[in-house]
Amino acid sequence: VSLMKQAKHQYRLTGDKQRLFGDIYYGADSWKRRRRVIVKAEYNRKGANPRFIVTNMTGDAKWLYDKMYCARGEAENRIKEQQLCLFAD
């Protein structure tokens, strides 16, 4: 059973947002080798919200997603806010 199907099933049982994590190895035709892809299967009141991150990092998929990649995204958002403030009229 896929992670998304599991997340959907658990959501229907509980009514609470579900976030399940895993990883797969995938190789696009243009890549020389297969790479690790972190999979986030989220299901909430709006439906499915999957995310996929290609990485060369080792470690737990949930930890990498939450602590490394989401944190990086937040840092980039703060930088963008600062840049917008500098160039605001």
N, C-alpha and C positions, 0 to 999 in steps of 0.2 A: 504494500500500500504506500502511495506517495506521501511525502510530508504534507503537501497541501490538502490531500484528502483527510489525513489525520487531523490537521488543524481545523478543517471545516466540521468534521464529526465532533471534535471536542467543543467547538464553539456552539454547535447546535445542542449539545448536552448541557452546557453550563451557561450560555448566554454571555460569557466573558471573552474578551479578545484573547486569541491564542497566537503564540509565537513559538514556532519550532525551528530548530537549526540542524543543519547537517552539511555534508560536503560531498562533492562528486569530482571526478577527474574528467575533463573535457578537452578535446582537441579540435580546433577549427581547421579547416583545410589550409588556411594560410599560415598556421603555426607549425613550427618544426617539431614540437612535442606537446604532449597533453599537459594541462595545467590544473591546479586545484581551484575549484570554484566553491565558495561558501554560499550556501542556500539558506535564505530566511523564508519560511512559509508562514505568513501571517494571515489570519482570517478574523474579521471583525464585522460590525453591523453594516459596513459598506461593501463587504464581500472580500474577495481574495486580494492580498497585497504582497505579492512575491518580490524578492530582491535577490540578485546574484552578484557576487563580487569575485573577480579573478584575483588570486593572490599567490605569492610565493612564500608567505609566512606560515610557520608551523604553529600549532596550538589549537585550543578549543574553538570551534566555529562560533559559538555564541559570544565568547569573550572577545574574539577578534572583531566580530561585527559591532558589538556594543562599545567596547573600550577603545578600539583602534580606529575603525573606519567611521563610526558615527562621531567620535570625538574629533577626528580630522575634519569632517564635514562642518561641524560646529565652529571650529577654528577658522575655516575658510569663510563661513558666514560672517564672523566678527570682523575679519579683514575687509570683506566687501562692504560692511556697514561703515567702517572707518574711511574707506576710500570714497564712498558716496557722500559722507559728511564733509570731507575735504573739498569736494567739487560741487557742493550744493550752492544754490544762489541765495 
